[in-house]
């Protein structure tokens, strides 16, 4: 494929190899078309410009061995080489590695850090890890966490493991548990939300997710941990991993996440900021991965970070002040 700066490339057909099979088409294109903006890649997919075996495909389509992928002509504009991730970022991620073996790496991702470059960020967790483990290691993100979300993040060391975990995700065998602070008091101690979700773009072209019966299956289980005056601390367990799943499901039941600027309540968020909450209250505290070849079952835990614990302490003090029951 032509990589001439500022030129329009020619259409190209790619035959998917066994090593490439199992990858999502959007991730494949983002890696292959390195000089093309992420927004343009997703635009090509939405418009049907990218074809697999002559047919239109969605961003979550997984490549199959022998697939004929047609990439349309694209205008490639030169970009400055971002260079290497700064040493302080690499050192931070090194300190956040919770587990490593011959197959996977698990990182306790800090809040405020993206998982990969893009959307205004030159570097993320995966770029720092690749610098840390280069040049011998090929690393792949298994799933994602929002920039503000902290906690367990899983990285595969090869495509075989990536495909295995992706299949486990598809089968609902990967369990994730989040610590979340919700607006108001849940009407039930345990609440199961089974509402399909659909990605779309609003009038400003921003990506959002909304409940939609024609969307993808998504199940979240909310369990009350502690009730405050106007908030509830919960554990949220998910076996599906849809974009913004916990956030949208929480908002759909009338209890949006504290600090959520996209799906949350502005007045509630303002009150939480007064208590010291500077980001969305969502932490991926536990991750369970089923048995993989040559390994047993994986289970990981990451304690809730200090910034969120301090907010809970202030909430507890406010509850005592109002003499409310626990």
Secondary structure, 3 states (H helix, E strand, C coil): CCCCCCEECCCEEEECCCCCCCCEHHHHHHHHCCCCCHHHHHHHHHHCCCEECCEECCCCCECCCCCEEEECCCEECCCCCCCCCCHHHHHHHHHHEEEECCCEEEEEECCCCCCCCECCECCCHHHHHHHHHCCCCCCEECCCCCCCCEEEEEEECCHHHHHHHHHHHHCCCCEEEEEEEEECCCCCCEEEEECCEEEEECCCCCEEEEECCCCECCEEEEEEEEECCCEEEEEEEECCCCCCHHHHHHHHCCCCECCCCCCCCHHHHHHHHHCCCCCCCEEEEEEEECCCCCCCCEEEECCCCHHHHHHHHHHHHHHHHCCCCC
